[in-house]
Amino acid sequence: MKAAISRKYGPPSSIVFEEIPTPTPKENEVLIAIKASTVNRTDSGFLTGLPKFARLLIGFPNPKYHILGCEYAGEIVALGSSITKFKLGDKVFGFGDAPFGGHATFRVAREDEAIAKIPSNLNFQQAAALAEGAHYALCDIRAANIKSNMDVMVYGAGGAIGSAAVQLLKAMDVKVTAVCGTHQKNKIAAYGLNQIIDYQQEDFTNCNQEFDLVFDAVGKSSFAVCKPLLKPNGIYISTELGPNNQNPFLALWHALTRKKGKRILFPIPTYNQEDINYLGNLAAQGKFMPLIDRTYPFAQLKEAYEYLLTGQKTGNVIIEMPF
Ligand SMILES: NC(=O)c1ccc[n+]([C@@H]2O[C@H](COP(=O)([O-])OP(=O)(O)OC[C@H]3O[C@@H](n4cnc5c(N)ncnc54)[C@H](OP(=O)(O)O)[C@@H]3O)[C@@H](O)[C@H]2O)c1
């Protein structure tokens, strides 16, 4: 099979395409012919190994995983002897960052891994982008214990995480205020939200409203800046460490001291097959559709990463595998 390999941390140019043996599924595994994948922030973090201290977790001195691509969609072409949930020809999508494996023409997955059948209203490209941004959003929404009719602000609503977050919240009947740039307003308005603030035209902190959760899905704000926007017991969550890497420490401090009132959480993202099924079911009901920015052929994977690393992507960048 053809695979994009990165044996050392580095820029996209360090990726090499190689022919390697196609894996044979073990008794509890399926073999998936990959039709589409994505490049995303999880992949680029593991590609570059930045920030450097993250290498203690993702492999030191060299990366633990050589084939990246945490999201994938494809067709099952071989089955292990004990498989009961899937059959040959099933179209499936999945997420995995331990291991990855979507940037190759085939990938094996355990039957109980985070894979699920693709809803019939989605093609491979759409299905490939169902899980990365959305599973971070889902973890954070659950950690904040958000319920219907609560008020949530999503800052960075045009990103992969942000665009998933606004849709997941809307599906829960939450009142959503989205903050995005001018060029994204029309796309985000299509989600039928309660309010949209254009951060390029106005200061989002000046909105005269308080929220149960301010979710910074692009990590450009801080707890201190957003605190005035929180209700008395409101929660702030950011997908980034914060301007001085303070978010995890502040969240730990607030948890240890059982802080009352406005506080910050820094949830550790998790995922399982149930979560992936949940996202697939929302998509099947027309309540969630990944926002797609661009599509690159597999042969242009490095260019796709270069685009991602500009920080200009909006939503998801798809990689189309050779059929
Ligand atoms: N460490 C990890 O493994 C990991 C994994 C996933 C995500 N993350 C972090 O989570 C964040 C979101 O990831 P993502 O994939 O959803 O990002 P993304 O799709 O690249 O988000 C891009 C969005 O950021 C918005 N944006 C850029 N600058 C902004 C600013 N100054 N104010 C408000 N919005 C701004 C843009 O909005 P407009 O187009 O509307 O301007 C764009 O839609 C990133 O910071 C990423 O590093 C980390």
The ligand as a MOL file (V3000), in Angstrom:
LIG
                    3D

  0  0  0     0  0            999 V3000
M  V30 BEGIN CTAB
M  V30 COUNTS 48 52 0 0 0
M  V30 BEGIN ATOM
M  V30 1 N -2.8310 20.1730 20.3890 0
M  V30 2 C -3.6940 19.4820 19.6730 0
M  V30 3 O -3.5820 18.2800 19.4780 0
M  V30 4 C -4.8460 20.2130 19.0850 0
M  V30 5 C -5.7330 19.4720 18.3580 0
M  V30 6 C -6.8130 20.1170 17.7920 0
M  V30 7 C -6.9520 21.4690 17.9590 0
M  V30 8 N -6.0750 22.1690 18.7010 0 CHG=1
M  V30 9 C -6.2080 23.6150 18.8320 0
M  V30 10 O -7.5480 23.9910 18.7800 0
M  V30 11 C -7.6760 25.1850 18.0280 0
M  V30 12 C -8.7490 25.0110 16.9820 0
M  V30 13 O -8.4360 24.0090 16.0560 0
M  V30 14 P -9.2380 23.9470 14.7140 0
M  V30 15 O -8.7060 22.8350 13.9150 0
M  V30 16 O -10.6740 24.0240 14.9800 0 CHG=-1
M  V30 17 O -8.7630 25.3000 14.0990 0
M  V30 18 P -8.9440 25.8610 12.6890 0
M  V30 19 O -9.9920 25.1130 11.9160 0
M  V30 20 O -7.6080 26.0180 12.0910 0
M  V30 21 O -9.5100 27.2890 13.0980 0
M  V30 22 C -9.3150 28.3170 12.2640 0
M  V30 23 C -10.3050 29.3560 12.7080 0
M  V30 24 O -9.6710 30.2170 13.6260 0
M  V30 25 C -10.3230 31.4520 13.5160 0
M  V30 26 N -9.4420 32.4900 13.9610 0
M  V30 27 C -8.1760 32.7000 13.5810 0
M  V30 28 N -7.6850 33.7720 14.2300 0
M  V30 29 C -8.6900 34.2450 15.0160 0
M  V30 30 C -8.8120 35.3080 15.9140 0
M  V30 31 N -7.8040 36.1380 16.1810 0
M  V30 32 N -9.9780 35.4680 16.5570 0
M  V30 33 C -11.0050 34.6330 16.3220 0
M  V30 34 N -10.9560 33.6000 15.4970 0
M  V30 35 C -9.8000 33.4190 14.8490 0
M  V30 36 C -10.6430 31.5950 12.0670 0
M  V30 37 O -11.8930 32.1900 12.0700 0
M  V30 38 P -12.3610 33.1830 10.9520 0
M  V30 39 O -12.1120 32.4640 9.6560 0
M  V30 40 O -13.7840 33.3500 11.2830 0
M  V30 41 O -11.5230 34.4010 11.0770 0
M  V30 42 C -10.7260 30.1650 11.5480 0
M  V30 43 O -12.0470 29.8030 11.2860 0
M  V30 44 C -6.3320 25.5030 17.4550 0
M  V30 45 O -5.7810 26.5320 18.2330 0
M  V30 46 C -5.5770 24.2410 17.6110 0
M  V30 47 O -4.2000 24.4360 17.7980 0
M  V30 48 C -5.0010 21.5730 19.2480 0
M  V30 END ATOM
M  V30 BEGIN BOND
M  V30 1 1 1 2
M  V30 2 2 2 3
M  V30 3 1 2 4
M  V30 4 1 4 5
M  V30 5 2 4 48
M  V30 6 2 5 6
M  V30 7 1 6 7
M  V30 8 2 7 8
M  V30 9 1 8 9
M  V30 10 1 8 48
M  V30 11 1 9 10
M  V30 12 1 9 46
M  V30 13 1 10 11
M  V30 14 1 11 12
M  V30 15 1 11 44
M  V30 16 1 12 13
M  V30 17 1 13 14
M  V30 18 2 14 15
M  V30 19 1 14 16
M  V30 20 1 14 17
M  V30 21 1 17 18
M  V30 22 2 18 19
M  V30 23 1 18 20
M  V30 24 1 18 21
M  V30 25 1 21 22
M  V30 26 1 22 23
M  V30 27 1 23 24
M  V30 28 1 23 42
M  V30 29 1 24 25
M  V30 30 1 25 26
M  V30 31 1 25 36
M  V30 32 1 26 27
M  V30 33 1 26 35
M  V30 34 2 27 28
M  V30 35 1 28 29
M  V30 36 1 29 30
M  V30 37 2 29 35
M  V30 38 1 30 31
M  V30 39 2 30 32
M  V30 40 1 32 33
M  V30 41 2 33 34
M  V30 42 1 34 35
M  V30 43 1 36 37
M  V30 44 1 36 42
M  V30 45 1 37 38
M  V30 46 2 38 39
M  V30 47 1 38 40
M  V30 48 1 38 41
M  V30 49 1 42 43
M  V30 50 1 44 45
M  V30 51 1 44 46
M  V30 52 1 46 47
M  V30 END BOND
M  V30 END CTAB
M  END
